[in-house]
Amino acid sequence: MRKNDPIKNLMSEDLQSVQKGQPLSEVFKILQSNNIHHVAVLDGKKLVGVVSYTDLMQISLGVQGYDSDQLWPTIDAQHELIDVMTASPTTLNHAGVVRDAAEALSTGAYHSLPVTDDAGELVGMITSTDLIRYLIDQY
């Protein structure tokens, strides 16, 4: 395995992101329509968080007694994205290597890592799935 390969060889660069003030219903639609599990939360161009499908499902499970047409408007009224997201997430620098991603993801604390440039702007995302696919390609 080439542990010193640049992380750009496995990161996703065609990203979906949301702004920190967006309603959770819109975030859910972005995740669902793009078949993704994590999305970066930005304040302008600055990365401020990451929110996952699991984060949103934990909230929706707590709202009971609503039909599906009322579920997301109710959630939007009760919760804000900044309260659900992981703020100040661990990031990788775009100049990093595969080993950096593997070490960070192996902690099990999260399944995605935003990749930023030297100015701190989002340039990619690496997930556990990306790392597994990379490993498969090696063997």
Sequence and secondary structure as in RCSB ss.txt:
>XXXX:A:sequence
MRKNDPIKNLMSEDLQSVQKGQPLSEVFKILQSNNIHHVAVLDGKKLVGVVSYTDLMQISLGVQGYDSDQLWPTI
DAQHELIDVMTASPTTLNHAGVVRDAAEALSTGAYHSLPVTDDAGELVGMITSTDLIRYLIDQY
>XXXX:A:secstr
  TTSBGGGTSB S  EEETTS HHHHHHHHHHHT SEEEEEETTEEEEEEEHHHHHHHHHH  S  HHHHHHHH
HHH  HHHHSEES   EETT BHHHHHHHHTTSS SEEEEE TTSBEEEEEEHHHHHHHHHHH 
